[in-house]
Amino acid sequence: MLKQFLAGAVLWILMMQQALAQLPPKRELRAVWIATVENIDWPSRRGLSTEQQKAEFIALLDQHQRNGMNAVVVQIRPATDAFYNSPYEPWSEYLTGTQGQPPFPYYDPLEFMIAETHKRGMEFHAWFNPYRAVFNISRSSIAANHITRLRPQWFLTYDGKKYFDPGIPEVRTYVTSIVADVVKRYDVDAIHFDDYFYPYKVPGKEFPDNFSYRQYGGNLPRDDWRRANVDAIIQMISKAIKAEKPWVKFGISPFGVWRNKDRDPEGSYTKGGLTNYDDLYADILKWLRNKWIDYVAPQLYWERGHRLVDYEILLNWWSQHGYGRHVYIGHGVYRINSNAAWKNPNELPMQIEEARAINTVQGSIFYSSSSFRGNPLGIEDILRNKLYKYPALRPTMPWLPNEMPEAPYFVDAFERPGGLVIHWADGDTTGRTKQYVLYRFENNEAINVSDPTKIISIQAQASDPEFKDLTYVKGKTYTYIVTALDRLQNESHISEPLKLQTVNGKTTFTFE
């Protein structure tokens, strides 16, 4: 009897897990990288007019919003230059074709991009390359006031590019001031670094930092000294961000392999020829353990079953090494159709679903925007109609300011041609409320705001918010609930329900 009971209990648990797994997540980061270096994603080419640049960016936002994204990661400083009005660094050549030349007619691209992103309820992560200074020394446009001309002693040439020397203390102070300036003057939601710290190694070429190592290395072995240099700037920038605006997130997107198991018992069962720790001098795990960063987004651009760096092995490894911070998986949309594995239309969807099934993984970021062009292997259709069919709130970070906003309340509802118009209000005098979430339940369904399939609208805070429910059917019974979100997507308590019932052809509204 006990065996039968246990077997039944196990079966019930498995059935419940399967049922829960079929419900899409209510909270999930869904983001896309928009690269500006070499005009990879935006603007499509140098020298576009202001209106063309704006139109292209709006088109990208609309495309990715349709794909279900709730955040964008936009490269605003690709090569010690600026996609914004910087008091320190010249305008990027990827805007006008000439470094230092502002857009014409004048506008501030960063200010514009943030406003358009927020207008759509999406989050804006400002992506910086901290150390790359000249992308190509033979052809890059370099302004007279570029820092490589003003402080040439800070820079090293390696593999046709110029880099800041991370070993010089003044360099770390300078880069920190650049980030702090953007956090102070612009309404960014996050600061984002990718995998470029010390440059990727070129066979037979050593990074030429002998001078700074002799001057600042002390008794440390060079590899440990380089890691200490990168540790120092990550800690400095983390402190600078939180000192300016405690709610602004700081995230890193490292190369997919931290260390291999044969080099470190903490490493992954991979045989990657390159690692963050040993080759890029980026000890990501230290930054996570020390709570210097809010999220990590490892670039897992390999397929499932790869013989050296298997996606599934790395997914599981990173899911166990977040140390309480968020883990977002970086997916390589650009890999679609690149080899036999990536010609399988299920490869990327399966990767997303596998990441989603792990409760210590909070979302996905896709590289990169232009890779979605043409809907390769139907990836946009799959996102829109299946994986991202329903909206998702962004995951909350409890260690950041998290006082929930005040719950809104319904004011009125009117039947109108084509649907039901609903009005609500909020008594928030703090400015904490940034968005509303409207839920609809039918036929006396239980109120379950954990179910994202019941969300019919997420919209910006307004003085007189309203929504027209175009799928409302006269004669059916509905219950509506509205909640408020702050900028970090902390959700208020639910409102009192708005109930609609039709009796003898007459619709009545009750606010309970």
Sequence and secondary structure as in RCSB ss.txt:
>XXXX:A:sequence
MLKQFLAGAVLWILMMQQALAQLPPKRELRAVWIATVENIDWPSRRGLSTEQQKAEFIALLDQHQRNGMNAVVVQ
IRPATDAFYNSPYEPWSEYLTGTQGQPPFPYYDPLEFMIAETHKRGMEFHAWFNPYRAVFNISRSSIAANHITRL
RPQWFLTYDGKKYFDPGIPEVRTYVTSIVADVVKRYDVDAIHFDDYFYPYKVPGKEFPDNFSYRQYGGNLPRDDW
RRANVDAIIQMISKAIKAEKPWVKFGISPFGVWRNKDRDPEGSYTKGGLTNYDDLYADILKWLRNKWIDYVAPQL
YWERGHRLVDYEILLNWWSQHGYGRHVYIGHGVYRINSNAAWKNPNELPMQIEEARAINTVQGSIFYSSSSFRGN
PLGIEDILRNKLYKYPALRPTMPWLPNEMPEAPYFVDAFERPGGLVIHWADGDTTGRTKQYVLYRFENNEAINVS
DPTKIISIQAQASDPEFKDLTYVKGKTYTYIVTALDRLQNESHISEPLKLQTVNGKTTFTFE
>XXXX:A:secstr
 HHHHHHHHHHHHHHHHHHHHHS  SB EEEEEE  GGGSSSSSSTT  HHHHHHHHHHHHHHHHHTT  EEEEE
EESSS BSS  SSS B HHHHSSTT   SS   HHHHHHHHHHHTT EEEEEE SSEEES TTT    TT HHHH
 GGGEEEETTEEEE TT HHHHHHHHHHHHHHHHHS  SEEEE S SS   BTTB    HHHHHHH TTS HHHH
HHHHHHHHHHHHHHHHHHH TT EEEE  BS S BTTT TTSBS   S  IIIII   HHHHHHTT  SEE  B 
 S TT SSS HHHHHHHHHT  TTSEEEEEEEGGGTTSSTGGGSTTHHHHHHHHHHT TT  EEEEE GGGGTT 
GGGHHHHIIIIITSS  B    TTS        EEEEEEEETTEEEEEEE    SS   EEEEEEEETT    TT
 GGGEEEEEE  SS EEEETT  TTS EEEEEEEE TT  B      EEEEEETTEEEEEE 
